[in-house]
Amino acid sequence: MRLLGGRWRLLLVSYLVDGPKRFNELRRDVPGISQRMLTLDLRALEDAGLVKRTVYPTSPIKVEYQLTEDGARLRPVVDVMQEFGMWLKQSGKAT
């Protein structure tokens, strides 16, 4: 839970389940997150071995984030949380 705790980490993992994303793509997907918080959370997920950061030597530099094999094992957790979120929304219990 420490790895996925906080407001954004599980959400970031849920966006990376579909495949690699660039930093700005993640920033657009999660409009409420600050650039600093996105950077910190991606680093924490990378340090935990759940996310891999790839830097491509292009101009401008291209950086992609993707789930590692261990990170991909979180797919069932993401699926359950999405299902729970949809249930909350439909039942009117979400605030």
ABEGO torsion letter per residue (X at the ends): XAAABEAAAAAAAAAAAAEBBBAAAAAAABAABBAAAAAAAAAAAAAAGABBBBBBBBOBBBBBBBBBAAAAAAAAAAAAAAAAAAAAAAAGABX
